[in-house]
Every structure is written in structure tokens, then in C-alpha cells.
Amino acid sequence: MLIIGILVFGMLIGAAAQLVVGKSNAGIDWGLAFAAGVIGSFIGGLLVSLIAGDGLAFRPSGIIGSLVGAIIVTAGWSWWRRRASVNG
């Protein structure tokens, strides 16, 4: 059950990151939301939680880190796709 909760949380964080970045012209890309949310949550949430001294508990620092990580992943993916479409 915890795994399902983490995956759903990651998708919601990834969708929020797309709204922040401004990639919601054609709606939310749920594949990108899932990937950005899970990767961003793992990297950003884990790093910020450990730096803040919260450990691996569910704390606001981890949520903020997850959102920041997902924003970075979403912005990087958008940049890479734009660059690939211009060069290709």
C-alpha cells in the first residue's frame, strides 16, 4: 500500500511541476508527470529531507524538495525535447 501511495504522490507532484513550469497547454502529460514526480521525489525529496535532518519521515521539507526536484526534471525534459526538435 505504501508503494501505491508513493506512486500516486509522485504523479501529483509531477502534475504540479508541469503546472508550475507552464507545460499545461495541451493538458497534463501523465507519463511525464509520473516520471518527473517519482524521480524528482526520490532525488529532491530524499536530499532535502536528509539535509534538513528530518530523516526519511514524511515532512514538509521532503514535500518541498520533491516539488523542486520534479520542477527541475520537467524543465530539463522540456528543454531537451525543444532542443531535439530543432536539431532533428
C-alpha positions in Angstrom: 0.0 0.0 0.0 2.9 2.3 0.7 4.3 1.8 -2.8 0.9 2.8 -4.3 0.8 5.9 -2.1 4.3 6.9 -3.2 3.5 6.4 -6.9 0.3 8.5 -6.6 2.1 11.2 -4.6 4.8 11.2 -7.3 2.2 11.7 -10.1 0.5 14.5 -8.3 3.9 16.2 -7.6 4.8 15.7 -11.3 1.5 17.2 -12.4 2.0 20.2 -10.1 5.5 20.6 -11.6 4.1 20.8 -15.1 1.6 23.5 -14.0 4.5 25.5 -12.4 6.7 25.1 -15.4 3.8 26.1 -17.7 3.7 22.9 -19.8 -0.1 22.6 -19.5 -1.0 23.9 -23.0 -2.4 20.6 -24.1 -3.2 19.2 -20.7 -1.0 17.3 -18.3 1.3 14.6 -19.8 0.7 11.9 -17.2 3.7 9.9 -18.4 6.0 12.8 -17.8 4.1 13.6 -14.5 4.8 10.1 -13.3 8.5 10.1 -14.3 9.2 13.6 -13.1 7.3 13.0 -9.9 9.0 9.8 -9.0 12.5 10.9 -10.0 12.1 14.3 -8.5 10.6 13.0 -5.3 13.3 10.4 -4.9 16.2 12.8 -5.6 14.9 16.1 -4.4 12.8 14.8 -1.5 15.4 12.5 -0.2 18.2 15.1 -0.4 16.3 17.9 1.2 14.9 15.6 3.9 18.4 14.4 4.8 19.9 17.9 4.6 17.2 19.3 6.9 17.8 16.5 9.4 14.3 15.1 9.1 15.5 11.6 8.1 13.2 9.5 5.9 10.0 10.7 7.6 7.1 12.4 5.7 7.8 16.0 6.4 7.2 19.4 4.7 10.9 19.6 3.7 10.6 16.4 1.8 7.4 17.6 0.0 9.1 20.9 -1.0 12.2 19.0 -2.1 10.0 16.6 -4.2 8.3 19.5 -5.9 11.6 21.3 -6.6 13.1 18.1 -7.9 10.1 17.4 -10.2 10.2 21.0 -11.5 13.9 20.5 -12.4 13.2 17.2 -14.1 10.2 18.7 -16.0 12.1 21.8 -17.1 15.0 19.7 -18.2 12.8 17.3 -20.2 11.0 20.2 -21.9 14.4 21.8 -22.8 15.7 18.5 -24.2 12.6 17.9 -26.3 12.7 21.5 -27.7 16.4 21.1 -28.5 15.9 17.7 -30.1 13.0 19.0 -32.3 15.1 22.0 -33.5 18.1 19.8 -34.4 16.1 16.9 -35.8 
